[in-house]
Amino acid sequence: MAFPMTAVDGTLVLEAVQIAERFQIGHFDAQILAAAKRMGCATVYSEDLNSGQDYGGVRVVNPFLPKG
């Protein structure tokens, strides 16, 4: 496997539920953020979430927004 992975277990699902409720986002977006946090990722690239927002220790960047 070229990239590290983490299992979607009960703990990750519960953390995703908390993130989804706290930030009012969809469950699967929250699950991505929970997995990123578990893996120690500081940044997630997404065009669907609020660019620049910190979601409990994981910052989102929209790679399609113009820089400036």
mmCIF file of the N, C-alpha and C atoms, coordinates in Angstrom:
data_MODEL
# 
_entry.id   MODEL 
# 
loop_
_atom_site.group_PDB 
_atom_site.id 
_atom_site.type_symbol 
_atom_site.label_atom_id 
_atom_site.label_alt_id 
_atom_site.label_comp_id 
_atom_site.label_asym_id 
_atom_site.label_entity_id 
_atom_site.label_seq_id 
_atom_site.pdbx_PDB_ins_code 
_atom_site.Cartn_x 
_atom_site.Cartn_y 
_atom_site.Cartn_z 
_atom_site.occupancy 
_atom_site.B_iso_or_equiv 
_atom_site.pdbx_formal_charge 
_atom_site.auth_seq_id 
_atom_site.auth_comp_id 
_atom_site.auth_asym_id 
_atom_site.auth_atom_id 
_atom_site.pdbx_PDB_model_num 
ATOM 1   N N  . MET A 1 1  ? 0.844   -1.184 0.000  1.00 0.00 ? 1  MET A N  1 
ATOM 2   C CA . MET A 1 1  ? 0.000   0.000  0.000  1.00 0.00 ? 1  MET A CA 1 
ATOM 3   C C  . MET A 1 1  ? 0.886   1.244  0.000  1.00 0.00 ? 1  MET A C  1 
ATOM 4   N N  . ALA A 1 2  ? 0.591   2.157  -0.887 1.00 0.00 ? 2  ALA A N  1 
ATOM 5   C CA . ALA A 1 2  ? 1.421   3.360  -1.039 1.00 0.00 ? 2  ALA A CA 1 
ATOM 6   C C  . ALA A 1 2  ? 1.113   4.427  0.009  1.00 0.00 ? 2  ALA A C  1 
ATOM 7   N N  . PHE A 1 3  ? -0.091  4.431  0.555  1.00 0.00 ? 3  PHE A N  1 
ATOM 8   C CA . PHE A 1 3  ? -0.499  5.471  1.500  1.00 0.00 ? 3  PHE A CA 1 
ATOM 9   C C  . PHE A 1 3  ? -0.994  4.846  2.798  1.00 0.00 ? 3  PHE A C  1 
ATOM 10  N N  . PRO A 1 4  ? -0.723  5.512  3.925  1.00 0.00 ? 4  PRO A N  1 
ATOM 11  C CA . PRO A 1 4  ? -1.246  4.988  5.202  1.00 0.00 ? 4  PRO A CA 1 
ATOM 12  C C  . PRO A 1 4  ? -2.764  5.074  5.238  1.00 0.00 ? 4  PRO A C  1 
ATOM 13  N N  . MET A 1 5  ? -3.373  4.130  5.943  1.00 0.00 ? 5  MET A N  1 
ATOM 14  C CA . MET A 1 5  ? -4.827  4.097  6.060  1.00 0.00 ? 5  MET A CA 1 
ATOM 15  C C  . MET A 1 5  ? -5.209  3.888  7.515  1.00 0.00 ? 5  MET A C  1 
ATOM 16  N N  . THR A 1 6  ? -6.454  4.181  7.815  1.00 0.00 ? 6  THR A N  1 
ATOM 17  C CA . THR A 1 6  ? -6.997  3.904  9.136  1.00 0.00 ? 6  THR A CA 1 
ATOM 18  C C  . THR A 1 6  ? -8.355  3.234  8.968  1.00 0.00 ? 6  THR A C  1 
ATOM 19  N N  . ALA A 1 7  ? -8.696  2.406  9.923  1.00 0.00 ? 7  ALA A N  1 
ATOM 20  C CA . ALA A 1 7  ? -9.972  1.689  9.862  1.00 0.00 ? 7  ALA A CA 1 
ATOM 21  C C  . ALA A 1 7  ? -11.115 2.597  10.295 1.00 0.00 ? 7  ALA A C  1 
ATOM 22  N N  . VAL A 1 8  ? -12.257 2.395  9.654  1.00 0.00 ? 8  VAL A N  1 
ATOM 23  C CA . VAL A 1 8  ? -13.481 3.072  10.092 1.00 0.00 ? 8  VAL A CA 1 
ATOM 24  C C  . VAL A 1 8  ? -14.102 2.160  11.145 1.00 0.00 ? 8  VAL A C  1 
ATOM 25  N N  . ASP A 1 9  ? -13.801 2.487  12.403 1.00 0.00 ? 9  ASP A N  1 
ATOM 26  C CA . ASP A 1 9  ? -14.304 1.683  13.504 1.00 0.00 ? 9  ASP A CA 1 
ATOM 27  C C  . ASP A 1 9  ? -15.321 2.505  14.301 1.00 0.00 ? 9  ASP A C  1 
ATOM 28  N N  . GLY A 1 10 ? -15.821 1.923  15.365 1.00 0.00 ? 10 GLY A N  1 
ATOM 29  C CA . GLY A 1 10 ? -16.846 2.588  16.168 1.00 0.00 ? 10 GLY A CA 1 
ATOM 30  C C  . GLY A 1 10 ? -16.390 3.916  16.731 1.00 0.00 ? 10 GLY A C  1 
ATOM 31  N N  . THR A 1 11 ? -15.141 3.987  17.165 1.00 0.00 ? 11 THR A N  1 
ATOM 32  C CA . THR A 1 11 ? -14.602 5.229  17.724 1.00 0.00 ? 11 THR A CA 1 
ATOM 33  C C  . THR A 1 11 ? -14.568 6.330  16.673 1.00 0.00 ? 11 THR A C  1 
ATOM 34  N N  . LEU A 1 12 ? -14.144 5.989  15.461 1.00 0.00 ? 12 LEU A N  1 
ATOM 35  C CA . LEU A 1 12 ? -14.087 6.980  14.377 1.00 0.00 ? 12 LEU A CA 1 
ATOM 36  C C  . LEU A 1 12 ? -15.492 7.463  14.012 1.00 0.00 ? 12 LEU A C  1 
ATOM 37  N N  . VAL A 1 13 ? -16.441 6.551  13.961 1.00 0.00 ? 13 VAL A N  1 
ATOM 38  C CA . VAL A 1 13 ? -17.823 6.923  13.641 1.00 0.00 ? 13 VAL A CA 1 
ATOM 39  C C  . VAL A 1 13 ? -18.387 7.870  14.693 1.00 0.00 ? 13 VAL A C  1 
ATOM 40  N N  . LEU A 1 14 ? -18.133 7.576  15.976 1.00 0.00 ? 14 LEU A N  1 
ATOM 41  C CA . LEU A 1 14 ? -18.629 8.457  17.035 1.00 0.00 ? 14 LEU A CA 1 
ATOM 42  C C  . LEU A 1 14 ? -17.978 9.836  16.973 1.00 0.00 ? 14 LEU A C  1 
ATOM 43  N N  . GLU A 1 15 ? -16.685 9.879  16.663 1.00 0.00 ? 15 GLU A N  1 
ATOM 44  C CA . GLU A 1 15 ? -16.022 11.171 16.522 1.00 0.00 ? 15 GLU A CA 1 
ATOM 45  C C  . GLU A 1 15 ? -16.601 11.935 15.331 1.00 0.00 ? 15 GLU A C  1 
ATOM 46  N N  . ALA A 1 16 ? -16.888 11.239 14.247 1.00 0.00 ? 16 ALA A N  1 
ATOM 47  C CA . ALA A 1 16 ? -17.489 11.874 13.079 1.00 0.00 ? 16 ALA A CA 1 
ATOM 48  C C  . ALA A 1 16 ? -18.867 12.447 13.412 1.00 0.00 ? 16 ALA A C  1 
ATOM 49  N N  . VAL A 1 17 ? -19.645 11.731 14.199 1.00 0.00 ? 17 VAL A N  1 
ATOM 50  C CA . VAL A 1 17 ? -20.961 12.232 14.605 1.00 0.00 ? 17 VAL A CA 1 
ATOM 51  C C  . VAL A 1 17 ? -20.806 13.530 15.398 1.00 0.00 ? 17 VAL A C  1 
ATOM 52  N N  . GLN A 1 18 ? -19.828 13.563 16.304 1.00 0.00 ? 18 GLN A N  1 
ATOM 53  C CA . GLN A 1 18 ? -19.585 14.779 17.086 1.00 0.00 ? 18 GLN A CA 1 
ATOM 54  C C  . GLN A 1 18 ? -19.146 15.939 16.206 1.00 0.00 ? 18 GLN A C  1 
ATOM 55  N N  . ILE A 1 19 ? -18.261 15.681 15.247 1.00 0.00 ? 19 ILE A N  1 
ATOM 56  C CA . ILE A 1 19 ? -17.797 16.726 14.329 1.00 0.00 ? 19 ILE A CA 1 
ATOM 57  C C  . ILE A 1 19 ? -18.956 17.223 13.476 1.00 0.00 ? 19 ILE A C  1 
ATOM 58  N N  . ALA A 1 20 ? -19.763 16.309 12.968 1.00 0.00 ? 20 ALA A N  1 
ATOM 59  C CA . ALA A 1 20 ? -20.903 16.686 12.126 1.00 0.00 ? 20 ALA A CA 1 
ATOM 60  C C  . ALA A 1 20 ? -21.874 17.581 12.881 1.00 0.00 ? 20 ALA A C  1 
ATOM 61  N N  . GLU A 1 21 ? -22.154 17.225 14.131 1.00 0.00 ? 21 GLU A N  1 
ATOM 62  C CA . GLU A 1 21 ? -23.077 18.032 14.936 1.00 0.00 ? 21 GLU A CA 1 
ATOM 63  C C  . GLU A 1 21 ? -22.468 19.385 15.286 1.00 0.00 ? 21 GLU A C  1 
ATOM 64  N N  . ARG A 1 22 ? -21.199 19.386 15.676 1.00 0.00 ? 22 ARG A N  1 
ATOM 65  C CA . ARG A 1 22 ? -20.544 20.637 16.092 1.00 0.00 ? 22 ARG A CA 1 
ATOM 66  C C  . ARG A 1 22 ? -20.462 21.642 14.957 1.00 0.00 ? 22 ARG A C  1 
ATOM 67  N N  . PHE A 1 23 ? -20.106 21.169 13.753 1.00 0.00 ? 23 PHE A N  1 
ATOM 68  C CA . PHE A 1 23 ? -19.869 22.078 12.638 1.00 0.00 ? 23 PHE A CA 1 
ATOM 69  C C  . PHE A 1 23 ? -21.015 22.107 11.619 1.00 0.00 ? 23 PHE A C  1 
ATOM 70  N N  . GLN A 1 24 ? -22.067 21.335 11.893 1.00 0.00 ? 24 GLN A N  1 
ATOM 71  C CA . GLN A 1 24 ? -23.230 21.289 10.998 1.00 0.00 ? 24 GLN A CA 1 
ATOM 72  C C  . GLN A 1 24 ? -22.828 20.925 9.563  1.00 0.00 ? 24 GLN A C  1 
ATOM 73  N N  . ILE A 1 25 ? -22.109 19.804 9.448  1.00 0.00 ? 25 ILE A N  1 
ATOM 74  C CA . ILE A 1 25 ? -21.694 19.294 8.141  1.00 0.00 ? 25 ILE A CA 1 
ATOM 75  C C  . ILE A 1 25 ? -22.191 17.858 8.008  1.00 0.00 ? 25 ILE A C  1 
ATOM 76  N N  . GLY A 1 26 ? -22.106 17.323 6.804  1.00 0.00 ? 26 GLY A N  1 
ATOM 77  C CA . GLY A 1 26 ? -22.545 15.969 6.541  1.00 0.00 ? 26 GLY A CA 1 
ATOM 78  C C  . GLY A 1 26 ? -21.669 14.931 7.227  1.00 0.00 ? 26 GLY A C  1 
ATOM 79  N N  . HIS A 1 27 ? -22.265 13.766 7.486  1.00 0.00 ? 27 HIS A N  1 
ATOM 80  C CA . HIS A 1 27 ? -21.546 12.718 8.209  1.00 0.00 ? 27 HIS A CA 1 
ATOM 81  C C  . HIS A 1 27 ? -20.288 12.264 7.483  1.00 0.00 ? 27 HIS A C  1 
ATOM 82  N N  . PHE A 1 28 ? -20.361 12.057 6.181  1.00 0.00 ? 28 PHE A N  1 
ATOM 83  C CA . PHE A 1 28 ? -19.195 11.527 5.479  1.00 0.00 ? 28 PHE A CA 1 
ATOM 84  C C  . PHE A 1 28 ? -18.073 12.556 5.383  1.00 0.00 ? 28 PHE A C  1 
ATOM 85  N N  . ASP A 1 29 ? -18.402 13.842 5.279  1.00 0.00 ? 29 ASP A N  1 
ATOM 86  C CA . ASP A 1 29 ? -17.371 14.882 5.365  1.00 0.00 ? 29 ASP A CA 1 
ATOM 87  C C  . ASP A 1 29 ? -16.724 14.852 6.746  1.00 0.00 ? 29 ASP A C  1 
ATOM 88  N N  . ALA A 1 30 ? -17.546 14.704 7.774  1.00 0.00 ? 30 ALA A N  1 
ATOM 89  C CA . ALA A 1 30 ? -17.040 14.629 9.144  1.00 0.00 ? 30 ALA A CA 1 
ATOM 90  C C  . ALA A 1 30 ? -16.186 13.381 9.349  1.00 0.00 ? 30 ALA A C  1 
ATOM 91  N N  . GLN A 1 31 ? -16.550 12.298 8.703  1.00 0.00 ? 31 GLN A N  1 
ATOM 92  C CA . GLN A 1 31 ? -15.778 11.061 8.820  1.00 0.00 ? 31 GLN A CA 1 
ATOM 93  C C  . GLN A 1 31 ? -14.393 11.232 8.200  1.00 0.00 ? 31 GLN A C  1 
ATOM 94  N N  . ILE A 1 32 ? -14.319 11.940 7.079  1.00 0.00 ? 32 ILE A N  1 
ATOM 95  C CA . ILE A 1 32 ? -13.024 12.241 6.460  1.00 0.00 ? 32 ILE A CA 1 
ATOM 96  C C  . ILE A 1 32 ? -12.173 13.074 7.413  1.00 0.00 ? 32 ILE A C  1 
ATOM 97  N N  . LEU A 1 33 ? -12.778 14.078 8.033  1.00 0.00 ? 33 LEU A N  1 
ATOM 98  C CA . LEU A 1 33 ? -12.044 14.931 8.966  1.00 0.00 ? 33 LEU A CA 1 
ATOM 99  C C  . LEU A 1 33 ? -11.586 14.145 10.194 1.00 0.00 ? 33 LEU A C  1 
ATOM 100 N N  . ALA A 1 34 ? -12.435 13.269 10.714 1.00 0.00 ? 34 ALA A N  1 
ATOM 101 C CA . ALA A 1 34 ? -12.063 12.453 11.867 1.00 0.00 ? 34 ALA A CA 1 
ATOM 102 C C  . ALA A 1 34 ? -10.910 11.515 11.516 1.00 0.00 ? 34 ALA A C  1 
ATOM 103 N N  . ALA A 1 35 ? -10.956 10.921 10.341 1.00 0.00 ? 35 ALA A N  1 
ATOM 104 C CA . ALA A 1 35 ? -9.869  10.034 9.913  1.00 0.00 ? 35 ALA A CA 1 
ATOM 105 C C  . ALA A 1 35 ? -8.575  10.817 9.716  1.00 0.00 ? 35 ALA A C  1 
ATOM 106 N N  . ALA A 1 36 ? -8.679  12.015 9.147  1.00 0.00 ? 36 ALA A N  1 
ATOM 107 C CA . ALA A 1 36 ? -7.492  12.848 8.952  1.00 0.00 ? 36 ALA A CA 1 
ATOM 108 C C  . ALA A 1 36 ? -6.869  13.210 10.290 1.00 0.00 ? 36 ALA A C  1 
ATOM 109 N N  . LYS A 1 37 ? -7.706  13.571 11.239 1.00 0.00 ? 37 LYS A N  1 
ATOM 110 C CA . LYS A 1 37 ? -7.209  13.915 12.578 1.00 0.00 ? 37 LYS A CA 1 
ATOM 111 C C  . LYS A 1 37 ? -6.516  12.715 13.218 1.00 0.00 ? 37 LYS A C  1 
ATOM 112 N N  . ARG A 1 38 ? -7.127  11.562 13.110 1.00 0.00 ? 38 ARG A N  1 
ATOM 113 C CA . ARG A 1 38 ? -6.543  10.338 13.677 1.00 0.00 ? 38 ARG A CA 1 
ATOM 114 C C  . ARG A 1 38 ? -5.173  10.048 13.071 1.00 0.00 ? 38 ARG A C  1 
ATOM 115 N N  . MET A 1 39 ? -5.025  10.330 11.782 1.00 0.00 ? 39 MET A N  1 
ATOM 116 C CA . MET A 1 39 ? -3.778  10.051 11.081 1.00 0.00 ? 39 MET A CA 1 
ATOM 117 C C  . MET A 1 39 ? -2.745  11.167 11.244 1.00 0.00 ? 39 MET A C  1 
ATOM 118 N N  . GLY A 1 40 ? -3.106  12.231 11.952 1.00 0.00 ? 40 GLY A N  1 
ATOM 119 C CA . GLY A 1 40 ? -2.164  13.315 12.193 1.00 0.00 ? 40 GLY A CA 1 
ATOM 120 C C  . GLY A 1 40 ? -2.054  14.318 11.062 1.00 0.00 ? 40 GLY A C  1 
ATOM 121 N N  . CYS A 1 41 ? -3.055  14.349 10.184 1.00 0.00 ? 41 CYS A N  1 
ATOM 122 C CA . CYS A 1 41 ? -3.046  15.308 9.075  1.00 0.00 ? 41 CYS A CA 1 
ATOM 123 C C  . CYS A 1 41 ? -3.471  16.687 9.581  1.00 0.00 ? 41 CYS A C  1 
ATOM 124 N N  . ALA A 1 42 ? -2.730  17.701 9.198  1.00 0.00 ? 42 ALA A N  1 
ATOM 125 C CA . ALA A 1 42 ? -3.064  19.066 9.600  1.00 0.00 ? 42 ALA A CA 1 
ATOM 126 C C  . ALA A 1 42 ? -3.966  19.742 8.585  1.00 0.00 ? 42 ALA A C  1 
ATOM 127 N N  . THR A 1 43 ? -3.948  19.255 7.330  1.00 0.00 ? 43 THR A N  1 
ATOM 128 C CA . THR A 1 43 ? -4.687  19.901 6.246  1.00 0.00 ? 43 THR A CA 1 
ATOM 129 C C  . THR A 1 43 ? -5.438  18.867 5.422  1.00 0.00 ? 43 THR A C  1 
ATOM 130 N N  . VAL A 1 44 ? -6.679  19.209 5.062  1.00 0.00 ? 44 VAL A N  1 
ATOM 131 C CA . VAL A 1 44 ? -7.474  18.422 4.122  1.00 0.00 ? 44 VAL A CA 1 
ATOM 132 C C  . VAL A 1 44 ? -7.843  19.342 2.972  1.00 0.00 ? 44 VAL A C  1 
ATOM 133 N N  . TYR A 1 45 ? -7.646  18.868 1.763  1.00 0.00 ? 45 TYR A N  1 
ATOM 134 C CA . TYR A 1 45 ? -8.011  19.638 0.575  1.00 0.00 ? 45 TYR A CA 1 
ATOM 135 C C  . TYR A 1 45 ? -9.420  19.232 0.145  1.00 0.00 ? 45 TYR A C  1 
ATOM 136 N N  . SER A 1 46 ? -10.304 20.224 0.046  1.00 0.00 ? 46 SER A N  1 
ATOM 137 C CA . SER A 1 46 ? -11.699 19.953 -0.293 1.00 0.00 ? 46 SER A CA 1 
ATOM 138 C C  . SER A 1 46 ? -12.340 21.186 -0.893 1.00 0.00 ? 46 SER A C  1 
ATOM 139 N N  . GLU A 1 47 ? -13.170 20.970 -1.897 1.00 0.00 ? 47 GLU A N  1 
ATOM 140 C CA . GLU A 1 47 ? -13.946 22.080 -2.435 1.00 0.00 ? 47 GLU A CA 1 
ATOM 141 C C  . GLU A 1 47 ? -15.338 22.117 -1.816 1.00 0.00 ? 47 GLU A C  1 
ATOM 142 N N  . ASP A 1 48 ? -15.665 21.147 -0.975 1.00 0.00 ? 48 ASP A N  1 
ATOM 143 C CA . ASP A 1 48 ? -16.998 21.048 -0.394 1.00 0.00 ? 48 ASP A CA 1 
ATOM 144 C C  . ASP A 1 48 ? -17.122 21.691 0.987  1.00 0.00 ? 48 ASP A C  1 
ATOM 145 N N  . LEU A 1 49 ? -16.018 21.774 1.729  1.00 0.00 ? 49 LEU A N  1 
ATOM 146 C CA . LEU A 1 49 ? -16.042 22.343 3.077  1.00 0.00 ? 49 LEU A CA 1 
ATOM 147 C C  . LEU A 1 49 ? -15.542 23.788 3.033  1.00 0.00 ? 49 LEU A C  1 
ATOM 148 N N  . ASN A 1 50 ? -15.698 24.505 4.139  1.00 0.00 ? 50 ASN A N  1 
ATOM 149 C CA . ASN A 1 50 ? -15.306 25.916 4.207  1.00 0.00 ? 50 ASN A CA 1 
ATOM 150 C C  . ASN A 1 50 ? -13.791 26.054 4.209  1.00 0.00 ? 50 ASN A C  1 
ATOM 151 N N  . SER A 1 51 ? -13.264 26.617 3.140  1.00 0.00 ? 51 SER A N  1 
ATOM 152 C CA . SER A 1 51 ? -11.828 26.797 3.019  1.00 0.00 ? 51 SER A CA 1 
ATOM 153 C C  . SER A 1 51 ? -11.321 27.738 4.102  1.00 0.00 ? 51 SER A C  1 
ATOM 154 N N  . GLY A 1 52 ? -10.228 27.343 4.748  1.00 0.00 ? 52 GLY A N  1 
ATOM 155 C CA . GLY A 1 52 ? -9.637  28.138 5.809  1.00 0.00 ? 52 GLY A CA 1 
ATOM 156 C C  . GLY A 1 52 ? -10.139 27.801 7.194  1.00 0.00 ? 52 GLY A C  1 
ATOM 157 N N  . GLN A 1 53 ? -11.237 27.071 7.279  1.00 0.00 ? 53 GLN A N  1 
ATOM 158 C CA . GLN A 1 53 ? -11.797 26.741 8.589  1.00 0.00 ? 53 GLN A CA 1 
ATOM 159 C C  . GLN A 1 53 ? -11.020 25.610 9.238  1.00 0.00 ? 53 GLN A C  1 
ATOM 160 N N  . ASP A 1 54 ? -10.857 25.722 10.547 1.00 0.00 ? 54 ASP A N  1 
ATOM 161 C CA . ASP A 1 54 ? -10.251 24.672 11.350 1.00 0.00 ? 54 ASP A CA 1 
ATOM 162 C C  . ASP A 1 54 ? -11.377 23.837 11.950 1.00 0.00 ? 54 ASP A C  1 
ATOM 163 N N  . TYR A 1 55 ? -11.386 22.572 11.631 1.00 0.00 ? 55 TYR A N  1 
ATOM 164 C CA . TYR A 1 55 ? -12.402 21.643 12.135 1.00 0.00 ? 55 TYR A CA 1 
ATOM 165 C C  . TYR A 1 55 ? -11.776 20.785 13.233 1.00 0.00 ? 55 TYR A C  1 
ATOM 166 N N  . GLY A 1 56 ? -11.609 21.356 14.400 1.00 0.00 ? 56 GLY A N  1 
ATOM 167 C CA . GLY A 1 56 ? -11.085 20.604 15.525 1.00 0.00 ? 56 GLY A CA 1 
ATOM 168 C C  . GLY A 1 56 ? -9.656  20.129 15.343 1.00 0.00 ? 56 GLY A C  1 
ATOM 169 N N  . GLY A 1 57 ? -8.834  20.932 14.714 1.00 0.00 ? 57 GLY A N  1 
ATOM 170 C CA . GLY A 1 57 ? -7.428  20.584 14.540 1.00 0.00 ? 57 GLY A CA 1 
ATOM 171 C C  . GLY A 1 57 ? -7.043  20.210 13.127 1.00 0.00 ? 57 GLY A C  1 
ATOM 172 N N  . VAL A 1 58 ? -8.013  20.134 12.239 1.00 0.00 ? 58 VAL A N  1 
ATOM 173 C CA . VAL A 1 58 ? -7.744  19.864 10.821 1.00 0.00 ? 58 VAL A CA 1 
ATOM 174 C C  . VAL A 1 58 ? -8.248  21.059 10.018 1.00 0.00 ? 58 VAL A C  1 
ATOM 175 N N  . ARG A 1 59 ? -7.344  21.694 9.290  1.00 0.00 ? 59 ARG A N  1 
ATOM 176 C CA . ARG A 1 59 ? -7.686  22.876 8.506  1.00 0.00 ? 59 ARG A CA 1 
ATOM 177 C C  . ARG A 1 59 ? -8.030  22.467 7.080  1.00 0.00 ? 59 ARG A C  1 
ATOM 178 N N  . VAL A 1 60 ? -9.061  23.074 6.522  1.00 0.00 ? 60 VAL A N  1 
ATOM 179 C CA . VAL A 1 60 ? -9.488  22.768 5.159  1.00 0.00 ? 60 VAL A CA 1 
ATOM 180 C C  . VAL A 1 60 ? -8.986  23.839 4.207  1.00 0.00 ? 60 VAL A C  1 
ATOM 181 N N  . VAL A 1 61 ? -8.482  23.399 3.059  1.00 0.00 ? 61 VAL A N  1 
ATOM 182 C CA . VAL A 1 61 ? -8.023  24.291 2.000  1.00 0.00 ? 61 VAL A CA 1 
ATOM 183 C C  . VAL A 1 61 ? -8.731  23.870 0.712  1.00 0.00 ? 61 VAL A C  1 
ATOM 184 N N  . ASN A 1 62 ? -9.326  24.844 0.023  1.00 0.00 ? 62 ASN A N  1 
ATOM 185 C CA . ASN A 1 62 ? -9.926  24.591 -1.280 1.00 0.00 ? 62 ASN A CA 1 
ATOM 186 C C  . ASN A 1 62 ? -8.853  24.871 -2.330 1.00 0.00 ? 62 ASN A C  1 
ATOM 187 N N  . PRO A 1 63 ? -8.352  23.837 -3.006 1.00 0.00 ? 63 PRO A N  1 
ATOM 188 C CA . PRO A 1 63 ? -7.266  24.051 -3.961 1.00 0.00 ? 63 PRO A CA 1 
ATOM 189 C C  . PRO A 1 63 ? -7.691  24.775 -5.231 1.00 0.00 ? 63 PRO A C  1 
ATOM 190 N N  . PHE A 1 64 ? -9.004  24.962 -5.411 1.00 0.00 ? 64 PHE A N  1 
ATOM 191 C CA . PHE A 1 64 ? -9.502  25.611 -6.623 1.00 0.00 ? 64 PHE A CA 1 
ATOM 192 C C  . PHE A 1 64 ? -9.750  27.098 -6.453 1.00 0.00 ? 64 PHE A C  1 
ATOM 193 N N  . LEU A 1 65 ? -9.661  27.603 -5.236 1.00 0.00 ? 65 LEU A N  1 
ATOM 194 C CA . LEU A 1 65 ? -9.845  29.033 -5.019 1.00 0.00 ? 65 LEU A CA 1 
ATOM 195 C C  . LEU A 1 65 ? -8.591  29.785 -5.464 1.00 0.00 ? 65 LEU A C  1 
ATOM 196 N N  . PRO A 1 66 ? -8.783  30.967 -6.057 1.00 0.00 ? 66 PRO A N  1 
ATOM 197 C CA . PRO A 1 66 ? -7.601  31.748 -6.435 1.00 0.00 ? 66 PRO A CA 1 
ATOM 198 C C  . PRO A 1 66 ? -6.823  32.191 -5.192 1.00 0.00 ? 66 PRO A C  1 
ATOM 199 N N  . LYS A 1 67 ? -5.524  32.208 -5.313 1.00 0.00 ? 67 LYS A N  1 
ATOM 200 C CA . LYS A 1 67 ? -4.693  32.655 -4.194 1.00 0.00 ? 67 LYS A CA 1 
ATOM 201 C C  . LYS A 1 67 ? -4.631  34.158 -4.206 1.00 0.00 ? 67 LYS A C  1 
ATOM 202 N N  . GLY A 1 68 ? -4.549  34.706 -3.017 1.00 0.00 ? 68 GLY A N  1 
ATOM 203 C CA . GLY A 1 68 ? -4.449  36.164 -2.979 1.00 0.00 ? 68 GLY A CA 1 
ATOM 204 C C  . GLY A 1 68 ? -5.011  36.769 -1.783 1.00 0.00 ? 68 GLY A C  1 
# 
